[in-house]
């Protein structure tokens, strides 16, 4: 069994297949090139000026975002790699996609990346916020509440020490 943190923050990757042979002439402005094959076919990803974009491998024109049904097929293929975490894709749940286990999945088409977030991710994020005294999101209020908490903790320590010393006498 995997740890909750590991599941909550695991990276959901597109399921890839062996890419077909393809001859691409790299452009000088491209910083990085990736050629992938998924259930939706060949994908040419290029990084230009620090941003990814997806191009049609034949024409080198920007590739349009596919239909919801095609994106659903892409997400279903990706989540099939971890059925315990994701379960099945719920039909009719697009942007973000939802799974039977309550995980929401968003797709960045330009970089061909998937982002997942479940209830466990929300709870872990919330616990970290509380731990780092980020209760309300308003810095001044959080500082005042933190100081009040420290004062009460100090008061409890002093009171407890006083009671302990009285019993010792």
N, C-alpha and C positions, 0 to 999 in steps of 0.2 A: 504494500500500500504506500502510495506517495504521500509526502507531507502536504498539508493544506496550503502552505505558502508556495510550494513548488507548483502545485496545480493552479493556484490562483494567478500566478504570474508566468505560467509557461507560455512559450511562444508558439502560436499557431501558424504553421507554415503551409504554403500551397503545396499540394501533392504534385510532384513533378515526375515526368517520364523522360525516357531517352529522347533527346532532341534530334530532329532530322538534320541531315547534312545541309548546311546553308552557307552561302558565300556572301559576306557582308563587307562592304568597303567602309571602314570607319571614317567618320568625319572628324576634322581636327578639333572642333569644339566639344566633342564628347569626352568626358573625363573617365567614364567607366561604361562598359557594355556587358549586358547579360542576355543570353539566349536561352529561353526555357520552353518546355512543352508541358501543358496541363491538359485537362479534359476539354478546354476551350481552344486547343491548338497551340501553334507556335507563338511565342511572345518575345519581342525584342524590347528590352528595357535599356534606356540610355540615361546617363547622368550628365546633365548640362547645367553649368552654373550652380552646382550643388543641389539640384532638384532632379528627381527621377521623372521620366515620361515614358509612356509606352508607344512604340511605333509599330506600324504594319511592316513585317519583315520584307515584303515584296516591294512596296512603294516608298517606304521610309516616311510615310505620312503619319500623323497622330492617329492612334487607334481609338475609335469611339468606345465608350462604355457599353458593354453588352446589355441585353435585356435582363429583366429581373429573373426570368426563368434560367437563363444562362449563368447568371451570378449565383443563383441558388444551387445549380449543378456544381459550380466551382467550389462553393462553401461545403456542400455535402461531401464532395470528394476529399476536401481538406480535413473535415472532422471525422472522417472514417478512420483516420490514423489513431484516434483515441476515443473510442465509443464510451468508455466509462466516464470520461469527463464531459463529453458533449451530447451523448445520446443521439437523437435524431433531430433533423431540422424540421421545425414546425412550418406547415404550409401556410402561405399568406402572410408570413412575418418577414417583411423586407425593411431594410434601412433603419435600424440594424436588424440583422437576422436573429432569430431566437431559436434556442434548442429545447428539447424536452427536459433537459436538466436545469433550465433557467439561465443558461449562459447566453449573453448577447455578443454578436460578432459583427464587426464592421469591416468593410473591404476598402482599401485604398487601391483603386484601379491603376493609377499611374505608377506606383511602385510594386504592384501585385502583392501587397502584403495584407495580412489579416490581423485584427486586434480582437481579443476576447476578454470579457469581463463577466464574472459571475457574482452571486451573493457573497461568496467567500472573499472575493477581491474587495468588495465594498466594506465588509466588516474589518478586514485587516487594515485597509486605509483609514477607517474610522478609529480603530484602536491606536494606530500610530499618531493620528491627529490629537487624540486625547493625551497620549503619552508626551507629546511635544507641546502641550498646553495650547492647542489650537482648537478651542471648543466652539467658538462662535464664528470665527473667520474675521472678526473685528479686532485688530491688534491691541488697541487700548483696553477693550473689555477683557480680552484674554489675559493681559498683563495684570489687571486688577483682580481677576478671579484667581490667577496663579499666586499672587501675593497673599490674597485672603486664604487660600489653601495652605500655603506655607505657614502663615500665622496660626491657623487652626492646628496644623501638625505640631508646631512648636508648643502650643498651649497644651495639647494632649500629652506630649512628652514630659513637660514640666509637671502637669497634674499627676501623671502616672508615676513619675519619680518621687513626688511628694507623698503619694499614697504608699509606695514601697518603703520609703524611709520611715514613715510613721509606724508601719507594721513591724519594722526591724527593732524599734525602740521597746 
